[in-house]
Amino acid sequence: MYYRPSDGHGLPHNPFNAIVSPRPIGWISSRSSSGHENLAPYSFFNAVAYTPPQVMFASVGDKDSLSNIRETREFCVNLVGADLVSVMNATSAALDGHEDEFSHSGALRAPCREIACSRVEDAPASLECRMTQIVKLEGQENFAIFGEVVGIHIRPDCIIDGRFDVVHARMLSRLGYRDYAEVTEVFELTRPND
């Protein structure tokens, strides 16, 4: 099968999101300048640089997370373990702007150290970020938000033999459609020049 996205795919569901998978889930916590906190999952998320460490996520639409980050220039990326799937899913509900997703979902709130918003206390890892840029992408309301990681929280039980253990953390990934996967098996591969 071949198709041009501008012409449509002719399938019952768009395959693009499923083709580019698995993707980590960026569970973004942010706070407005007036102090209202927001927590929302984003399926377009990834790390983009090592030194300094940087991440990005994309927002389809001008959502509360994007508005808050524009105001404060701060956000926290909480990684999602399979044990938190129901809580994460509850934060995807369309709530009024004044409603608190932490309270609505039952997500445990903990303070960040370098930035002024909260993080998810029992996330396998949380990355405190200072926004470096927001890029308007092609399309009506597509934005990429980049941030430098200025603080990292790792749940102690997720460090095994000195390494962050993705299997023990039960890391969750987005596959497209309504499909998700839990990391249950890993293998090591050395590069030819290692």
TIPASE-574654 format. One record per residue (C-alpha): residue number from 1; residue in three letters; x, y, z. Coordinates in Angstrom, 2 decimals. Example, Ala and Ser with C-alpha at 12.3 -4.5 7.8 and 13.67 -1.06 7.14 Angstrom:
BEGIN
[r 1,'ALA',[12.30,-4.50,7.80]];
[r 2,'SER',[13.67,-1.06,7.14]];
% end
This chain:
BEGIN
[r 1,'MET',[0.00,0.00,0.00]];
[r 2,'TYR',[1.15,3.52,-0.77]];
[r 3,'TYR',[-0.69,6.75,-0.08]];
[r 4,'ARG',[-0.02,10.46,0.04]];
[r 5,'PRO',[-1.24,11.88,3.37]];
[r 6,'SER',[-2.70,14.89,1.57]];
[r 7,'ASP',[-4.93,12.52,-0.49]];
[r 8,'GLY',[-6.07,10.34,2.44]];
[r 9,'HIS',[-5.35,6.71,3.24]];
[r 10,'GLY',[-8.70,5.05,2.55]];
[r 11,'LEU',[-8.51,2.95,5.73]];
[r 12,'PRO',[-11.06,3.03,8.57]];
[r 13,'HIS',[-8.40,4.61,10.87]];
[r 14,'ASN',[-5.33,6.76,10.19]];
[r 15,'PRO',[-2.24,4.47,10.30]];
[r 16,'PHE',[0.33,7.25,10.88]];
[r 17,'ASN',[0.18,7.21,14.69]];
[r 18,'ALA',[0.53,3.42,14.74]];
[r 19,'ILE',[3.44,3.38,12.27]];
[r 20,'VAL',[5.57,5.71,14.39]];
[r 21,'SER',[5.53,3.58,17.53]];
[r 22,'PRO',[6.18,2.71,20.25]];
[r 23,'ARG',[6.42,6.21,21.71]];
[r 24,'PRO',[6.99,7.10,25.36]];
[r 25,'ILE',[4.17,9.04,26.99]];
[r 26,'GLY',[4.96,12.51,28.27]];
[r 27,'TRP',[2.69,13.07,31.24]];
[r 28,'ILE',[3.09,16.81,31.50]];
[r 29,'SER',[2.48,18.72,34.72]];
[r 30,'SER',[2.46,22.50,34.62]];
[r 31,'ARG',[1.21,25.49,36.59]];
[r 32,'SER',[-0.29,28.75,35.41]];
[r 33,'SER',[1.05,32.08,36.65]];
[r 34,'SER',[-2.02,32.26,38.92]];
[r 35,'GLY',[-1.17,28.87,40.49]];
[r 36,'HIS',[-3.65,26.54,38.74]];
[r 37,'GLU',[-2.01,23.16,38.08]];
[r 38,'ASN',[-2.57,20.93,35.09]];
[r 39,'LEU',[-1.63,17.30,34.38]];
[r 40,'ALA',[-2.13,15.82,30.91]];
[r 41,'PRO',[-0.68,12.95,28.83]];
[r 42,'TYR',[0.94,13.61,25.44]];
[r 43,'SER',[1.76,10.81,23.01]];
[r 44,'PHE',[4.20,12.88,20.93]];
[r 45,'PHE',[7.10,13.06,23.39]];
[r 46,'ASN',[10.79,12.20,23.40]];
[r 47,'ALA',[14.31,13.09,24.50]];
[r 48,'VAL',[16.19,15.13,21.90]];
[r 49,'ALA',[19.68,15.87,23.34]];
[r 50,'TYR',[22.13,14.62,25.99]];
[r 51,'THR',[24.20,17.69,26.92]];
[r 52,'PRO',[22.45,19.57,28.25]];
[r 53,'PRO',[19.63,17.03,28.52]];
[r 54,'GLN',[16.60,18.21,26.54]];
[r 55,'VAL',[13.14,16.87,25.78]];
[r 56,'MET',[10.23,17.87,23.59]];
[r 57,'PHE',[6.54,17.19,23.36]];
[r 58,'ALA',[3.97,18.26,20.82]];
[r 59,'SER',[0.55,19.68,21.50]];
[r 60,'VAL',[-2.21,19.34,18.93]];
[r 61,'GLY',[-4.23,22.38,19.95]];
[r 62,'ASP',[-3.61,25.31,22.26]];
[r 63,'LYS',[-4.26,23.39,25.47]];
[r 64,'ASP',[-3.87,24.31,29.15]];
[r 65,'SER',[-0.37,22.80,29.29]];
[r 66,'LEU',[0.81,25.00,26.44]];
[r 67,'SER',[-0.81,28.12,27.93]];
[r 68,'ASN',[0.77,27.44,31.32]];
[r 69,'ILE',[4.21,26.86,29.83]];
[r 70,'ARG',[3.97,30.08,27.81]];
[r 71,'GLU',[3.24,31.94,31.07]];
[r 72,'THR',[5.79,30.32,33.40]];
[r 73,'ARG',[8.37,28.76,31.04]];
[r 74,'GLU',[8.38,25.60,33.22]];
[r 75,'PHE',[6.96,22.07,33.06]];
[r 76,'CYS',[7.61,18.59,34.39]];
[r 77,'VAL',[7.55,15.40,32.32]];
[r 78,'ASN',[6.36,12.44,34.37]];
[r 79,'LEU',[7.04,9.04,32.80]];
[r 80,'VAL',[4.22,6.53,32.98]];
[r 81,'GLY',[4.51,3.04,34.41]];
[r 82,'ALA',[1.82,0.44,33.66]];
[r 83,'ASP',[0.69,0.60,37.29]];
[r 84,'LEU',[-0.41,4.21,36.64]];
[r 85,'VAL',[-2.32,3.60,33.40]];
[r 86,'SER',[-5.78,4.24,34.91]];
[r 87,'VAL',[-4.63,7.40,36.67]];
[r 88,'MET',[-2.90,8.66,33.51]];
[r 89,'ASN',[-5.98,7.91,31.43]];
[r 90,'ALA',[-8.19,9.84,33.87]];
[r 91,'THR',[-6.02,12.92,33.32]];
[r 92,'SER',[-6.89,12.87,29.61]];
[r 93,'ALA',[-10.52,13.81,30.41]];
[r 94,'ALA',[-11.67,17.17,29.04]];
[r 95,'LEU',[-12.12,19.13,32.26]];
[r 96,'ASP',[-12.97,22.78,32.76]];
[r 97,'GLY',[-9.91,25.01,32.97]];
[r 98,'HIS',[-10.31,25.51,36.74]];
[r 99,'GLU',[-10.53,21.78,37.56]];
[r 100,'ASP',[-7.43,20.05,38.93]];
[r 101,'GLU',[-6.40,16.86,37.11]];
[r 102,'PHE',[-4.32,15.71,40.09]];
[r 103,'SER',[-7.42,15.72,42.31]];
[r 104,'HIS',[-9.76,14.41,39.58]];
[r 105,'SER',[-7.53,11.43,38.74]];
[r 106,'GLY',[-6.14,10.60,42.18]];
[r 107,'ALA',[-2.56,11.22,40.99]];
[r 108,'LEU',[-0.24,11.67,43.96]];
[r 109,'ARG',[1.21,15.18,43.98]];
[r 110,'ALA',[4.76,15.98,45.08]];
[r 111,'PRO',[6.74,19.22,44.82]];
[r 112,'CYS',[9.44,19.75,42.24]];
[r 113,'ARG',[12.76,21.17,43.48]];
[r 114,'GLU',[13.92,23.41,40.61]];
[r 115,'ILE',[10.59,24.59,39.22]];
[r 116,'ALA',[7.29,25.76,40.73]];
[r 117,'CYS',[4.89,23.05,39.55]];
[r 118,'SER',[4.07,19.65,41.03]];
[r 119,'ARG',[5.15,16.24,39.77]];
[r 120,'VAL',[3.54,12.80,39.99]];
[r 121,'GLU',[5.05,11.35,43.16]];
[r 122,'ASP',[4.94,7.66,42.18]];
[r 123,'ALA',[5.97,8.06,38.53]];
[r 124,'PRO',[9.00,5.89,37.65]];
[r 125,'ALA',[10.84,9.12,36.76]];
[r 126,'SER',[10.04,12.81,36.50]];
[r 127,'LEU',[12.01,15.41,34.55]];
[r 128,'GLU',[11.83,19.00,35.74]];
[r 129,'CYS',[12.17,21.27,32.70]];
[r 130,'ARG',[12.67,24.90,31.80]];
[r 131,'MET',[11.14,25.70,28.45]];
[r 132,'THR',[13.70,26.71,25.82]];
[r 133,'GLN',[11.40,27.27,22.86]];
[r 134,'ILE',[7.95,26.73,21.45]];
[r 135,'VAL',[7.86,26.05,17.73]];
[r 136,'LYS',[4.68,26.55,15.69]];
[r 137,'LEU',[4.46,23.55,13.36]];
[r 138,'GLU',[2.63,23.22,10.03]];
[r 139,'GLY',[-1.11,22.82,10.43]];
[r 140,'GLN',[-3.85,24.72,12.23]];
[r 141,'GLU',[-2.79,24.24,15.86]];
[r 142,'ASN',[0.37,22.13,16.08]];
[r 143,'PHE',[3.11,23.17,18.50]];
[r 144,'ALA',[6.40,21.58,19.63]];
[r 145,'ILE',[7.54,22.53,23.13]];
[r 146,'PHE',[11.22,22.06,23.98]];
[r 147,'GLY',[12.71,22.12,27.45]];
[r 148,'GLU',[16.05,21.69,29.17]];
[r 149,'VAL',[15.96,19.12,31.96]];
[r 150,'VAL',[17.14,20.86,35.15]];
[r 151,'GLY',[16.17,18.21,37.72]];
[r 152,'ILE',[15.49,14.47,37.62]];
[r 153,'HIS',[13.54,12.35,40.12]];
[r 154,'ILE',[13.84,8.54,39.91]];
[r 155,'ARG',[11.68,6.25,42.01]];
[r 156,'PRO',[14.24,4.30,44.12]];
[r 157,'ASP',[12.87,0.84,43.26]];
[r 158,'CYS',[13.45,1.56,39.54]];
[r 159,'ILE',[17.24,1.62,39.98]];
[r 160,'ILE',[18.57,-1.94,39.69]];
[r 161,'ASP',[22.34,-2.58,39.73]];
[r 162,'GLY',[23.01,1.12,39.22]];
[r 163,'ARG',[20.80,1.44,36.12]];
[r 164,'PHE',[17.29,2.74,35.51]];
[r 165,'ASP',[15.45,-0.52,34.85]];
[r 166,'VAL',[12.62,-0.02,32.34]];
[r 167,'VAL',[11.23,-3.54,32.89]];
[r 168,'HIS',[11.00,-3.09,36.65]];
[r 169,'ALA',[9.51,0.38,36.08]];
[r 170,'ARG',[6.93,-1.26,33.78]];
[r 171,'MET',[7.30,1.62,31.32]];
[r 172,'LEU',[4.21,2.25,29.23]];
[r 173,'SER',[4.31,3.26,25.57]];
[r 174,'ARG',[1.79,4.55,23.07]];
[r 175,'LEU',[1.27,2.49,19.92]];
[r 176,'GLY',[-1.44,4.43,18.09]];
[r 177,'TYR',[-5.19,4.06,17.82]];
[r 178,'ARG',[-6.19,3.13,21.39]];
[r 179,'ASP',[-3.30,0.70,21.80]];
[r 180,'TYR',[-0.59,0.76,24.48]];
[r 181,'ALA',[2.23,-1.60,25.46]];
[r 182,'GLU',[4.16,-2.33,28.62]];
[r 183,'VAL',[7.92,-2.93,28.37]];
[r 184,'THR',[8.34,-6.48,29.62]];
[r 185,'GLU',[11.52,-7.64,27.92]];
[r 186,'VAL',[14.75,-5.97,26.82]];
[r 187,'PHE',[17.92,-7.15,25.13]];
[r 188,'GLU',[21.37,-5.59,24.88]];
[r 189,'LEU',[23.00,-4.87,21.54]];
[r 190,'THR',[26.57,-3.62,21.18]];
[r 191,'ARG',[27.52,-1.39,18.27]];
[r 192,'PRO',[30.19,-2.55,15.83]];
[r 193,'ASN',[32.72,0.02,17.13]];
[r 194,'ASP',[32.03,-0.48,20.86]];
% end
